[in-house]
Amino acid sequence: MPQLNPLPWFLFLFISWTVFAFIIPPKVLAHNFPNDPLATTAEKTKTQPWAWQWH
């Protein structure tokens, strides 16, 4: 029964979890988010009201 032999799939499982655990997270966390809601200031969020001319 080939399901009980761990050699064909164990190396693939180990390498894939190593990639997901150690290689991908630093690449994802290195991205910066330009629209960070915590970095906004009170002056930046003030907007002017629109003057609609309904003629």
PDBQT receptor file of N, H, CA, C and O in Angstrom, charges set to zero:
ATOM      1  N   MET A   1       0.836  -1.185   0.000  1.00  0.00    +0.000 N 
ATOM      2  CA  MET A   1       0.000   0.000   0.000  1.00  0.00    +0.000 C 
ATOM      3  C   MET A   1       0.882   1.250   0.000  1.00  0.00    +0.000 C 
ATOM      4  O   MET A   1       1.591   1.489   0.978  1.00  0.00    +0.000 OA
ATOM      5  N   PRO A   2       0.859   2.047  -1.057  1.00  0.00    +0.000 N 
ATOM      6  CA  PRO A   2       1.760   3.203  -1.146  1.00  0.00    +0.000 C 
ATOM      7  C   PRO A   2       1.378   4.344  -0.196  1.00  0.00    +0.000 C 
ATOM      8  O   PRO A   2       2.209   5.217   0.055  1.00  0.00    +0.000 OA
ATOM      9  N   GLN A   3       0.140   4.369   0.345  1.00  0.00    +0.000 N 
ATOM     10  H   GLN A   3      -0.535   3.659   0.141  1.00  0.00    +0.000 HD
ATOM     11  CA  GLN A   3      -0.251   5.448   1.237  1.00  0.00    +0.000 C 
ATOM     12  C   GLN A   3       0.552   5.416   2.534  1.00  0.00    +0.000 C 
ATOM     13  O   GLN A   3       0.763   6.453   3.162  1.00  0.00    +0.000 OA
ATOM     14  N   LEU A   4       0.996   4.232   2.933  1.00  0.00    +0.000 N 
ATOM     15  H   LEU A   4       0.824   3.389   2.423  1.00  0.00    +0.000 HD
ATOM     16  CA  LEU A   4       1.706   4.083   4.200  1.00  0.00    +0.000 C 
ATOM     17  C   LEU A   4       3.191   4.382   4.084  1.00  0.00    +0.000 C 
ATOM     18  O   LEU A   4       3.880   4.472   5.100  1.00  0.00    +0.000 OA
ATOM     19  N   ASN A   5       3.691   4.534   2.882  1.00  0.00    +0.000 N 
ATOM     20  H   ASN A   5       3.131   4.461   2.057  1.00  0.00    +0.000 HD
ATOM     21  CA  ASN A   5       5.100   4.836   2.695  1.00  0.00    +0.000 C 
ATOM     22  C   ASN A   5       5.277   6.359   2.715  1.00  0.00    +0.000 C 
ATOM     23  O   ASN A   5       4.831   7.029   1.783  1.00  0.00    +0.000 OA
ATOM     24  N   PRO A   6       5.914   6.925   3.750  1.00  0.00    +0.000 N 
ATOM     25  CA  PRO A   6       6.010   8.381   3.859  1.00  0.00    +0.000 C 
ATOM     26  C   PRO A   6       7.059   9.017   2.962  1.00  0.00    +0.000 C 
ATOM     27  O   PRO A   6       7.066  10.240   2.815  1.00  0.00    +0.000 OA
ATOM     28  N   LEU A   7       7.932   8.244   2.364  1.00  0.00    +0.000 N 
ATOM     29  H   LEU A   7       7.925   7.252   2.484  1.00  0.00    +0.000 HD
ATOM     30  CA  LEU A   7       9.012   8.846   1.591  1.00  0.00    +0.000 C 
ATOM     31  C   LEU A   7       8.546   9.654   0.381  1.00  0.00    +0.000 C 
ATOM     32  O   LEU A   7       9.129  10.708   0.131  1.00  0.00    +0.000 OA
ATOM     33  N   PRO A   8       7.543   9.240  -0.384  1.00  0.00    +0.000 N 
ATOM     34  CA  PRO A   8       7.177  10.043  -1.558  1.00  0.00    +0.000 C 
ATOM     35  C   PRO A   8       6.594  11.405  -1.221  1.00  0.00    +0.000 C 
ATOM     36  O   PRO A   8       6.813  12.352  -1.977  1.00  0.00    +0.000 OA
ATOM     37  N   TRP A   9       5.871  11.549  -0.133  1.00  0.00    +0.000 N 
ATOM     38  H   TRP A   9       5.694  10.780   0.481  1.00  0.00    +0.000 HD
ATOM     39  CA  TRP A   9       5.177  12.803   0.128  1.00  0.00    +0.000 C 
ATOM     40  C   TRP A   9       5.725  13.579   1.313  1.00  0.00    +0.000 C 
ATOM     41  O   TRP A   9       5.416  14.763   1.446  1.00  0.00    +0.000 OA
ATOM     42  N   PHE A  10       6.530  12.964   2.186  1.00  0.00    +0.000 N 
ATOM     43  H   PHE A  10       6.781  12.002   2.077  1.00  0.00    +0.000 HD
ATOM     44  CA  PHE A  10       6.998  13.672   3.376  1.00  0.00    +0.000 C 
ATOM     45  C   PHE A  10       7.950  14.809   3.021  1.00  0.00    +0.000 C 
ATOM     46  O   PHE A  10       7.864  15.882   3.618  1.00  0.00    +0.000 OA
ATOM     47  N   LEU A  11       8.834  14.608   2.086  1.00  0.00    +0.000 N 
ATOM     48  H   LEU A  11       8.904  13.736   1.601  1.00  0.00    +0.000 HD
ATOM     49  CA  LEU A  11       9.759  15.668   1.692  1.00  0.00    +0.000 C 
ATOM     50  C   LEU A  11       9.011  16.840   1.070  1.00  0.00    +0.000 C 
ATOM     51  O   LEU A  11       9.327  17.995   1.354  1.00  0.00    +0.000 OA
ATOM     52  N   PHE A  12       8.038  16.562   0.238  1.00  0.00    +0.000 N 
ATOM     53  H   PHE A  12       7.781  15.623   0.007  1.00  0.00    +0.000 HD
ATOM     54  CA  PHE A  12       7.229  17.622  -0.354  1.00  0.00    +0.000 C 
ATOM     55  C   PHE A  12       6.456  18.381   0.728  1.00  0.00    +0.000 C 
ATOM     56  O   PHE A  12       6.390  19.610   0.688  1.00  0.00    +0.000 OA
ATOM     57  N   LEU A  13       5.874  17.670   1.689  1.00  0.00    +0.000 N 
ATOM     58  H   LEU A  13       5.927  16.672   1.721  1.00  0.00    +0.000 HD
ATOM     59  CA  LEU A  13       5.163  18.308   2.791  1.00  0.00    +0.000 C 
ATOM     60  C   LEU A  13       6.093  19.184   3.617  1.00  0.00    +0.000 C 
ATOM     61  O   LEU A  13       5.728  20.305   3.970  1.00  0.00    +0.000 OA
ATOM     62  N   PHE A  14       7.274  18.699   3.929  1.00  0.00    +0.000 N 
ATOM     63  H   PHE A  14       7.570  17.788   3.642  1.00  0.00    +0.000 HD
ATOM     64  CA  PHE A  14       8.232  19.460   4.729  1.00  0.00    +0.000 C 
ATOM     65  C   PHE A  14       8.712  20.715   3.998  1.00  0.00    +0.000 C 
ATOM     66  O   PHE A  14       8.802  21.783   4.604  1.00  0.00    +0.000 OA
ATOM     67  N   ILE A  15       9.017  20.601   2.726  1.00  0.00    +0.000 N 
ATOM     68  H   ILE A  15       8.944  19.734   2.234  1.00  0.00    +0.000 HD
ATOM     69  CA  ILE A  15       9.493  21.753   1.955  1.00  0.00    +0.000 C 
ATOM     70  C   ILE A  15       8.392  22.788   1.791  1.00  0.00    +0.000 C 
ATOM     71  O   ILE A  15       8.654  23.986   1.900  1.00  0.00    +0.000 OA
ATOM     72  N   SER A  16       7.173  22.352   1.531  1.00  0.00    +0.000 N 
ATOM     73  H   SER A  16       6.960  21.378   1.442  1.00  0.00    +0.000 HD
ATOM     74  CA  SER A  16       6.084  23.314   1.355  1.00  0.00    +0.000 C 
ATOM     75  C   SER A  16       5.787  24.056   2.660  1.00  0.00    +0.000 C 
ATOM     76  O   SER A  16       5.552  25.264   2.628  1.00  0.00    +0.000 OA
ATOM     77  N   TRP A  17       5.791  23.374   3.801  1.00  0.00    +0.000 N 
ATOM     78  H   TRP A  17       5.982  22.393   3.827  1.00  0.00    +0.000 HD
ATOM     79  CA  TRP A  17       5.556  24.061   5.073  1.00  0.00    +0.000 C 
ATOM     80  C   TRP A  17       6.724  24.978   5.425  1.00  0.00    +0.000 C 
ATOM     81  O   TRP A  17       6.517  26.019   6.048  1.00  0.00    +0.000 OA
ATOM     82  N   THR A  18       7.926  24.619   5.046  1.00  0.00    +0.000 N 
ATOM     83  H   THR A  18       8.094  23.773   4.539  1.00  0.00    +0.000 HD
ATOM     84  CA  THR A  18       9.069  25.501   5.270  1.00  0.00    +0.000 C 
ATOM     85  C   THR A  18       8.916  26.778   4.465  1.00  0.00    +0.000 C 
ATOM     86  O   THR A  18       9.196  27.864   4.971  1.00  0.00    +0.000 OA
ATOM     87  N   VAL A  19       8.480  26.665   3.231  1.00  0.00    +0.000 N 
ATOM     88  H   VAL A  19       8.253  25.782   2.820  1.00  0.00    +0.000 HD
ATOM     89  CA  VAL A  19       8.261  27.845   2.399  1.00  0.00    +0.000 C 
ATOM     90  C   VAL A  19       7.164  28.713   2.985  1.00  0.00    +0.000 C 
ATOM     91  O   VAL A  19       7.324  29.930   3.083  1.00  0.00    +0.000 OA
ATOM     92  N   PHE A  20       6.045  28.103   3.378  1.00  0.00    +0.000 N 
ATOM     93  H   PHE A  20       5.914  27.115   3.298  1.00  0.00    +0.000 HD
ATOM     94  CA  PHE A  20       4.923  28.873   3.926  1.00  0.00    +0.000 C 
ATOM     95  C   PHE A  20       5.239  29.486   5.281  1.00  0.00    +0.000 C 
ATOM     96  O   PHE A  20       4.684  30.532   5.618  1.00  0.00    +0.000 OA
ATOM     97  N   ALA A  21       6.101  28.878   6.059  1.00  0.00    +0.000 N 
ATOM     98  H   ALA A  21       6.553  28.029   5.786  1.00  0.00    +0.000 HD
ATOM     99  CA  ALA A  21       6.381  29.364   7.411  1.00  0.00    +0.000 C 
ATOM    100  C   ALA A  21       7.524  30.370   7.469  1.00  0.00    +0.000 C 
ATOM    101  O   ALA A  21       7.497  31.271   8.307  1.00  0.00    +0.000 OA
ATOM    102  N   PHE A  22       8.531  30.241   6.598  1.00  0.00    +0.000 N 
ATOM    103  H   PHE A  22       8.553  29.508   5.917  1.00  0.00    +0.000 HD
ATOM    104  CA  PHE A  22       9.726  31.067   6.749  1.00  0.00    +0.000 C 
ATOM    105  C   PHE A  22      10.028  31.991   5.570  1.00  0.00    +0.000 C 
ATOM    106  O   PHE A  22      10.705  33.002   5.757  1.00  0.00    +0.000 OA
ATOM    107  N   ILE A  23       9.563  31.688   4.390  1.00  0.00    +0.000 N 
ATOM    108  H   ILE A  23       9.013  30.867   4.238  1.00  0.00    +0.000 HD
ATOM    109  CA  ILE A  23       9.915  32.494   3.224  1.00  0.00    +0.000 C 
ATOM    110  C   ILE A  23       8.818  33.485   2.877  1.00  0.00    +0.000 C 
ATOM    111  O   ILE A  23       9.109  34.649   2.601  1.00  0.00    +0.000 OA
ATOM    112  N   ILE A  24       7.574  33.057   2.883  1.00  0.00    +0.000 N 
ATOM    113  H   ILE A  24       7.337  32.111   3.106  1.00  0.00    +0.000 HD
ATOM    114  CA  ILE A  24       6.475  33.926   2.469  1.00  0.00    +0.000 C 
ATOM    115  C   ILE A  24       6.140  35.020   3.487  1.00  0.00    +0.000 C 
ATOM    116  O   ILE A  24       5.923  36.154   3.061  1.00  0.00    +0.000 OA
ATOM    117  N   PRO A  25       6.082  34.765   4.811  1.00  0.00    +0.000 N 
ATOM    118  CA  PRO A  25       5.697  35.841   5.745  1.00  0.00    +0.000 C 
ATOM    119  C   PRO A  25       6.566  37.089   5.696  1.00  0.00    +0.000 C 
ATOM    120  O   PRO A  25       6.003  38.183   5.724  1.00  0.00    +0.000 OA
ATOM    121  N   PRO A  26       7.901  37.015   5.625  1.00  0.00    +0.000 N 
ATOM    122  CA  PRO A  26       8.665  38.267   5.516  1.00  0.00    +0.000 C 
ATOM    123  C   PRO A  26       8.371  39.042   4.237  1.00  0.00    +0.000 C 
ATOM    124  O   PRO A  26       8.402  40.273   4.244  1.00  0.00    +0.000 OA
ATOM    125  N   LYS A  27       8.089  38.346   3.147  1.00  0.00    +0.000 N 
ATOM    126  H   LYS A  27       8.064  37.346   3.142  1.00  0.00    +0.000 HD
ATOM    127  CA  LYS A  27       7.765  39.030   1.898  1.00  0.00    +0.000 C 
ATOM    128  C   LYS A  27       6.419  39.737   2.001  1.00  0.00    +0.000 C 
ATOM    129  O   LYS A  27       6.258  40.840   1.479  1.00  0.00    +0.000 OA
ATOM    130  N   VAL A  28       5.454  39.113   2.667  1.00  0.00    +0.000 N 
ATOM    131  H   VAL A  28       5.585  38.217   3.091  1.00  0.00    +0.000 HD
ATOM    132  CA  VAL A  28       4.138  39.726   2.817  1.00  0.00    +0.000 C 
ATOM    133  C   VAL A  28       4.217  40.902   3.787  1.00  0.00    +0.000 C 
ATOM    134  O   VAL A  28       3.615  41.946   3.539  1.00  0.00    +0.000 OA
ATOM    135  N   LEU A  29       4.938  40.749   4.869  1.00  0.00    +0.000 N 
ATOM    136  H   LEU A  29       5.427  39.901   5.071  1.00  0.00    +0.000 HD
ATOM    137  CA  LEU A  29       5.034  41.811   5.869  1.00  0.00    +0.000 C 
ATOM    138  C   LEU A  29       5.891  42.982   5.397  1.00  0.00    +0.000 C 
ATOM    139  O   LEU A  29       5.852  44.049   6.009  1.00  0.00    +0.000 OA
ATOM    140  N   ALA A  30       6.660  42.811   4.332  1.00  0.00    +0.000 N 
ATOM    141  H   ALA A  30       6.692  41.944   3.835  1.00  0.00    +0.000 HD
ATOM    142  CA  ALA A  30       7.499  43.893   3.819  1.00  0.00    +0.000 C 
ATOM    143  C   ALA A  30       6.698  44.914   3.028  1.00  0.00    +0.000 C 
ATOM    144  O   ALA A  30       7.199  45.999   2.736  1.00  0.00    +0.000 OA
ATOM    145  N   HIS A  31       5.461  44.582   2.676  1.00  0.00    +0.000 N 
ATOM    146  H   HIS A  31       5.053  43.700   2.913  1.00  0.00    +0.000 HD
ATOM    147  CA  HIS A  31       4.628  45.527   1.937  1.00  0.00    +0.000 C 
ATOM    148  C   HIS A  31       4.214  46.677   2.843  1.00  0.00    +0.000 C 
ATOM    149  O   HIS A  31       3.927  46.482   4.024  1.00  0.00    +0.000 OA
ATOM    150  N   ASN A  32       4.187  47.868   2.280  1.00  0.00    +0.000 N 
ATOM    151  H   ASN A  32       4.420  48.027   1.321  1.00  0.00    +0.000 HD
ATOM    152  CA  ASN A  32       3.683  49.007   3.043  1.00  0.00    +0.000 C 
ATOM    153  C   ASN A  32       2.343  49.420   2.458  1.00  0.00    +0.000 C 
ATOM    154  O   ASN A  32       2.101  49.313   1.256  1.00  0.00    +0.000 OA
ATOM    155  N   PHE A  33       1.486  49.893   3.343  1.00  0.00    +0.000 N 
ATOM    156  H   PHE A  33       1.682  49.980   4.319  1.00  0.00    +0.000 HD
ATOM    157  CA  PHE A  33       0.132  50.237   2.968  1.00  0.00    +0.000 C 
ATOM    158  C   PHE A  33       0.017  51.754   2.918  1.00  0.00    +0.000 C 
ATOM    159  O   PHE A  33       0.102  52.399   3.963  1.00  0.00    +0.000 OA
ATOM    160  N   PRO A  34      -0.174  52.348   1.745  1.00  0.00    +0.000 N 
ATOM    161  CA  PRO A  34      -0.184  53.806   1.634  1.00  0.00    +0.000 C 
ATOM    162  C   PRO A  34      -1.393  54.454   2.291  1.00  0.00    +0.000 C 
ATOM    163  O   PRO A  34      -1.311  55.623   2.669  1.00  0.00    +0.000 OA
ATOM    164  N   ASN A  35      -2.493  53.763   2.444  1.00  0.00    +0.000 N 
ATOM    165  H   ASN A  35      -2.560  52.813   2.138  1.00  0.00    +0.000 HD
ATOM    166  CA  ASN A  35      -3.691  54.337   3.042  1.00  0.00    +0.000 C 
ATOM    167  C   ASN A  35      -3.911  53.794   4.437  1.00  0.00    +0.000 C 
ATOM    168  O   ASN A  35      -4.968  53.237   4.733  1.00  0.00    +0.000 OA
ATOM    169  N   ASP A  36      -2.916  53.954   5.297  1.00  0.00    +0.000 N 
ATOM    170  H   ASP A  36      -2.057  54.406   5.056  1.00  0.00    +0.000 HD
ATOM    171  CA  ASP A  36      -3.009  53.462   6.662  1.00  0.00    +0.000 C 
ATOM    172  C   ASP A  36      -3.971  54.334   7.458  1.00  0.00    +0.000 C 
ATOM    173  O   ASP A  36      -3.718  55.530   7.597  1.00  0.00    +0.000 OA
ATOM    174  N   PRO A  37      -5.057  53.792   7.983  1.00  0.00    +0.000 N 
ATOM    175  CA  PRO A  37      -6.022  54.631   8.702  1.00  0.00    +0.000 C 
ATOM    176  C   PRO A  37      -5.483  55.176  10.016  1.00  0.00    +0.000 C 
ATOM    177  O   PRO A  37      -6.003  56.171  10.521  1.00  0.00    +0.000 OA
ATOM    178  N   LEU A  38      -4.467  54.560  10.577  1.00  0.00    +0.000 N 
ATOM    179  H   LEU A  38      -4.045  53.752  10.167  1.00  0.00    +0.000 HD
ATOM    180  CA  LEU A  38      -3.914  55.051  11.836  1.00  0.00    +0.000 C 
ATOM    181  C   LEU A  38      -2.969  56.229  11.632  1.00  0.00    +0.000 C 
ATOM    182  O   LEU A  38      -2.644  56.928  12.592  1.00  0.00    +0.000 OA
ATOM    183  N   ALA A  39      -2.524  56.460  10.409  1.00  0.00    +0.000 N 
ATOM    184  H   ALA A  39      -2.788  55.892   9.629  1.00  0.00    +0.000 HD
ATOM    185  CA  ALA A  39      -1.562  57.517  10.137  1.00  0.00    +0.000 C 
ATOM    186  C   ALA A  39      -2.229  58.821   9.715  1.00  0.00    +0.000 C 
ATOM    187  O   ALA A  39      -1.528  59.782   9.400  1.00  0.00    +0.000 OA
ATOM    188  N   THR A  40      -3.535  58.884   9.699  1.00  0.00    +0.000 N 
ATOM    189  H   THR A  40      -4.104  58.103   9.955  1.00  0.00    +0.000 HD
ATOM    190  CA  THR A  40      -4.204  60.102   9.265  1.00  0.00    +0.000 C 
ATOM    191  C   THR A  40      -4.222  61.118  10.401  1.00  0.00    +0.000 C 
ATOM    192  O   THR A  40      -4.270  60.759  11.577  1.00  0.00    +0.000 OA
ATOM    193  N   THR A  41      -4.182  62.372  10.028  1.00  0.00    +0.000 N 
ATOM    194  H   THR A  41      -4.142  62.663   9.072  1.00  0.00    +0.000 HD
ATOM    195  CA  THR A  41      -4.233  63.444  11.011  1.00  0.00    +0.000 C 
ATOM    196  C   THR A  41      -5.593  64.130  10.923  1.00  0.00    +0.000 C 
ATOM    197  O   THR A  41      -6.359  63.901   9.987  1.00  0.00    +0.000 OA
ATOM    198  N   ALA A  42      -5.876  64.968  11.905  1.00  0.00    +0.000 N 
ATOM    199  H   ALA A  42      -5.253  65.155  12.665  1.00  0.00    +0.000 HD
ATOM    200  CA  ALA A  42      -7.166  65.655  11.929  1.00  0.00    +0.000 C 
ATOM    201  C   ALA A  42      -7.268  66.669  10.788  1.00  0.00    +0.000 C 
ATOM    202  O   ALA A  42      -8.340  66.851  10.212  1.00  0.00    +0.000 OA
ATOM    203  N   GLU A  43      -6.153  67.329  10.461  1.00  0.00    +0.000 N 
ATOM    204  H   GLU A  43      -5.281  67.181  10.929  1.00  0.00    +0.000 HD
ATOM    205  CA  GLU A  43      -6.168  68.310   9.372  1.00  0.00    +0.000 C 
ATOM    206  C   GLU A  43      -6.360  67.625   8.020  1.00  0.00    +0.000 C 
ATOM    207  O   GLU A  43      -7.014  68.165   7.129  1.00  0.00    +0.000 OA
ATOM    208  N   LYS A  44      -5.805  66.478   7.883  1.00  0.00    +0.000 N 
ATOM    209  H   LYS A  44      -5.274  66.039   8.608  1.00  0.00    +0.000 HD
ATOM    210  CA  LYS A  44      -5.895  65.782   6.608  1.00  0.00    +0.000 C 
ATOM    211  C   LYS A  44      -7.315  65.275   6.342  1.00  0.00    +0.000 C 
ATOM    212  O   LYS A  44      -7.733  65.188   5.188  1.00  0.00    +0.000 OA
ATOM    213  N   THR A  45      -8.050  64.944   7.389  1.00  0.00    +0.000 N 
ATOM    214  H   THR A  45      -7.711  65.015   8.327  1.00  0.00    +0.000 HD
ATOM    215  CA  THR A  45      -9.377  64.377   7.193  1.00  0.00    +0.000 C 
ATOM    216  C   THR A  45     -10.464  65.437   7.049  1.00  0.00    +0.000 C 
ATOM    217  O   THR A  45     -11.604  65.093   6.739  1.00  0.00    +0.000 OA
ATOM    218  N   LYS A  46     -10.149  66.717   7.263  1.00  0.00    +0.000 N 
ATOM    219  H   LYS A  46      -9.222  66.996   7.514  1.00  0.00    +0.000 HD
ATOM    220  CA  LYS A  46     -11.164  67.755   7.102  1.00  0.00    +0.000 C 
ATOM    221  C   LYS A  46     -11.452  67.953   5.616  1.00  0.00    +0.000 C 
ATOM    222  O   LYS A  46     -10.533  68.047   4.802  1.00  0.00    +0.000 OA
ATOM    223  N   THR A  47     -12.713  68.013   5.279  1.00  0.00    +0.000 N 
ATOM    224  H   THR A  47     -13.460  67.937   5.940  1.00  0.00    +0.000 HD
ATOM    225  CA  THR A  47     -13.099  68.232   3.889  1.00  0.00    +0.000 C 
ATOM    226  C   THR A  47     -14.000  69.451   3.815  1.00  0.00    +0.000 C 
ATOM    227  O   THR A  47     -14.655  69.824   4.788  1.00  0.00    +0.000 OA
ATOM    228  N   GLN A  48     -14.017  70.052   2.660  1.00  0.00    +0.000 N 
ATOM    229  H   GLN A  48     -13.485  69.749   1.870  1.00  0.00    +0.000 HD
ATOM    230  CA  GLN A  48     -14.869  71.199   2.433  1.00  0.00    +0.000 C 
ATOM    231  C   GLN A  48     -16.239  70.722   1.952  1.00  0.00    +0.000 C 
ATOM    232  O   GLN A  48     -16.314  69.782   1.161  1.00  0.00    +0.000 OA
ATOM    233  N   PRO A  49     -17.319  71.348   2.411  1.00  0.00    +0.000 N 
ATOM    234  CA  PRO A  49     -18.643  70.936   1.925  1.00  0.00    +0.000 C 
ATOM    235  C   PRO A  49     -18.823  71.329   0.460  1.00  0.00    +0.000 C 
ATOM    236  O   PRO A  49     -18.277  72.333   0.003  1.00  0.00    +0.000 OA
ATOM    237  N   TRP A  50     -19.577  70.545  -0.248  1.00  0.00    +0.000 N 
ATOM    238  H   TRP A  50     -20.020  69.729   0.123  1.00  0.00    +0.000 HD
ATOM    239  CA  TRP A  50     -19.833  70.826  -1.642  1.00  0.00    +0.000 C 
ATOM    240  C   TRP A  50     -20.944  71.864  -1.763  1.00  0.00    +0.000 C 
ATOM    241  O   TRP A  50     -21.931  71.838  -1.028  1.00  0.00    +0.000 OA
ATOM    242  N   ALA A  51     -20.755  72.761  -2.695  1.00  0.00    +0.000 N 
ATOM    243  H   ALA A  51     -19.953  72.782  -3.292  1.00  0.00    +0.000 HD
ATOM    244  CA  ALA A  51     -21.773  73.763  -2.963  1.00  0.00    +0.000 C 
ATOM    245  C   ALA A  51     -22.504  73.369  -4.254  1.00  0.00    +0.000 C 
ATOM    246  O   ALA A  51     -22.032  73.660  -5.353  1.00  0.00    +0.000 OA
ATOM    247  N   TRP A  52     -23.641  72.715  -4.114  1.00  0.00    +0.000 N 
ATOM    248  H   TRP A  52     -24.024  72.478  -3.221  1.00  0.00    +0.000 HD
ATOM    249  CA  TRP A  52     -24.393  72.272  -5.286  1.00  0.00    +0.000 C 
ATOM    250  C   TRP A  52     -25.268  73.410  -5.760  1.00  0.00    +0.000 C 
ATOM    251  O   TRP A  52     -26.029  73.985  -4.983  1.00  0.00    +0.000 OA
ATOM    252  N   GLN A  53     -25.162  73.728  -7.010  1.00  0.00    +0.000 N 
ATOM    253  H   GLN A  53     -24.544  73.261  -7.642  1.00  0.00    +0.000 HD
ATOM    254  CA  GLN A  53     -25.961  74.771  -7.624  1.00  0.00    +0.000 C 
ATOM    255  C   GLN A  53     -27.139  74.116  -8.328  1.00  0.00    +0.000 C 
ATOM    256  O   GLN A  53     -27.002  73.645  -9.457  1.00  0.00    +0.000 OA
ATOM    257  N   TRP A  54     -28.291  74.081  -7.677  1.00  0.00    +0.000 N 
ATOM    258  H   TRP A  54     -28.403  74.464  -6.760  1.00  0.00    +0.000 HD
ATOM    259  CA  TRP A  54     -29.473  73.454  -8.253  1.00  0.00    +0.000 C 
ATOM    260  C   TRP A  54     -30.318  74.514  -8.922  1.00  0.00    +0.000 C 
ATOM    261  O   TRP A  54     -31.196  75.102  -8.290  1.00  0.00    +0.000 OA
ATOM    262  N   HIS A  55     -30.069  74.760 -10.171  1.00  0.00    +0.000 N 
ATOM    263  H   HIS A  55     -29.356  74.282 -10.685  1.00  0.00    +0.000 HD
ATOM    264  CA  HIS A  55     -30.814  75.775 -10.928  1.00  0.00    +0.000 C 
ATOM    265  C   HIS A  55     -31.737  75.117 -11.904  1.00  0.00    +0.000 C 
ATOM    266  O   HIS A  55     -32.452  75.802 -12.636  1.00  0.00    +0.000 OA
TER     267      HIS A  55
